[in-house]
Amino acid sequence: MSDIAVTALALKQAQTLHSAQIAMTRKQHEMEMDLVSMLADAVRNAPAPQGMGLQIDKRA
């Protein structure tokens, strides 16, 4: 009977650890996606470098 209890306890501990790892991975992914979004917005809103994007030079 104690073998079953020990096995059940070990499985419960492993499940708790796995759930915590999943939660941490999910939060890390959310933070990385927020960073990517922030960088993409900054690049999208940045003005074009001087001499680019305002006129088309058809002589080239």
NORHUHU-V908728 format. One record per backbone hydrogen bond with DSSP energy under -0.5 kcal/mol. NH is the residue of the N-H (numbers start at 1). CO is the residue of the C=O. E is the energy in kcal/mol with one decimal. If there is no record, write none. Layout:
nh=NH co=CO e=E
nh=NH co=CO e=E
//
This chain:
nh=5 co=1 e=-1.7
nh=6 co=2 e=-2.6
nh=7 co=3 e=-2.3
nh=8 co=4 e=-2.6
nh=9 co=5 e=-2.4
nh=10 co=6 e=-2.4
nh=11 co=7 e=-2.5
nh=12 co=8 e=-2.2
nh=13 co=9 e=-2.4
nh=14 co=10 e=-2.3
nh=15 co=11 e=-2.3
nh=16 co=12 e=-2.2
nh=17 co=13 e=-2.4
nh=18 co=14 e=-2.5
nh=19 co=15 e=-2.5
nh=20 co=16 e=-2.1
nh=21 co=17 e=-2.3
nh=22 co=18 e=-2.3
nh=23 co=19 e=-2.3
nh=24 co=20 e=-2.3
nh=25 co=21 e=-2.4
nh=26 co=22 e=-2.6
nh=27 co=23 e=-2.3
nh=28 co=24 e=-2.3
nh=29 co=25 e=-2.3
nh=30 co=26 e=-2.3
nh=31 co=27 e=-2.3
nh=32 co=28 e=-2.3
nh=33 co=29 e=-2.5
nh=34 co=30 e=-2.1
nh=35 co=31 e=-2.0
nh=36 co=32 e=-2.4
nh=37 co=33 e=-2.4
nh=38 co=34 e=-2.5
nh=39 co=35 e=-2.5
nh=40 co=36 e=-2.6
nh=41 co=37 e=-2.4
nh=42 co=38 e=-2.0
nh=43 co=39 e=-2.3
nh=44 co=40 e=-2.5
nh=45 co=41 e=-2.2
nh=46 co=42 e=-0.7
nh=46 co=43 e=-0.6
nh=52 co=49 e=-1.9
nh=57 co=55 e=-0.6
nh=58 co=56 e=-1.0
nh=60 co=57 e=-0.8
//
